[in-house]
Amino acid sequence: MKKLKPLPVLMSDEEAEHFLETADLTEYDLSQFKPMHFELQPKSERVNMRLPKTLLDAARARAKEEGIPYQRFIRRALEMALAADDKKKKRKAG
């Protein structure tokens, strides 16, 4: 098995762009990367809710493990639950 190279330390956007344009990424160890979800829609509405302390603490802890703010974690959990529900409905209808 071919030994993978570590990623170089890039000091500027220009260096990063040049690296991505010229490098063969199959030669590099990308195992430490995590999938990233970009939030593109503007946040225009506010929600205020009361949660049990244990639930909020669990959400904060999981968000910290994933390296994201806890409110983003909660928003993503809500999006995932709605997407899963939509999939169920489509399977039943189809």
Steps between C-alpha positions, in 0.01 A plus 500: 500500500632841403590732788290815489655843537392736777327815382728803476448803721363775277551858614267687266193461282723529196718209618189292567352576158829414326528177698146392411552586132825306467503218758383144455292464817508119480862523619404668829362370829153653532386268781479781758246693292137508608198560278398865508152640464484858380208715607408713203157628596486818707365465851205735507284360782561446869375215717479505876429167668540338834687169516587266784851582625615146427394528134669837455815375673506194273458718189779731616731206571434338162549833323831545680611151387419597142664840534192706417287749696215331688230708330628384159497143631136535610404659166670217311323238715168662414586507128603134509180396678286681242699352210459149643125558539479618137678181385251285694207681345641459148552124554141460619363705208717329237 
